[in-house]
Amino acid sequence: MSSGKVLLGLLAGVAAGALLGVLFAPDKGTVTRKKISKKGEDYADSLKEKFDEFLETISDKFEEVKEDVSDFTKQGNAESAHSGKNTKSATG
């Protein structure tokens, strides 16, 4: 099981537990609704932060791969040019 699925399951469980805890709390309806709204905003903010971190990580990995491919391409071009010179000197 991937760590992303485990994290998502954990967050869903925490959210469900918090929601049930607030629903069964002995407060007035208006207070309970405010608590639910506040918890929802908190979870949305937390989820947004996690998603932003995920996008940043993916972006960093993409840049690394892009640099690696660029380096590999330069190396391949240099080797190709070098072997082309060797072929010309051997035949010339």
C-alpha positions, 0 to 999 in steps of 0.5 A: 500500500502506498504511503499516499493512500495511508496518509489519505486514510489517516486524514479521513479518519481524523476528520471523521473522528473530529466531526463525530466528536463535535456532533456529539458535544453538549453545545448549542447548535449554533456553537456546534455549527461554528466548530464544524465550520472552523474544523473544516477550514482547518482541515482544508488549510492543512490539505492545501499545505500538504498539496502545495508541498507535494507539488513542490516536491514533484516540481523539484524532481522534474527539474532534477530529471530535466537537468539529468536528461540535458546532461545526458544529451550533452554527453551523448552529443560530445561522444558522437562528435568525438567518434565522428572525428575518429572516423574521419581521421581513420578514413582520411 
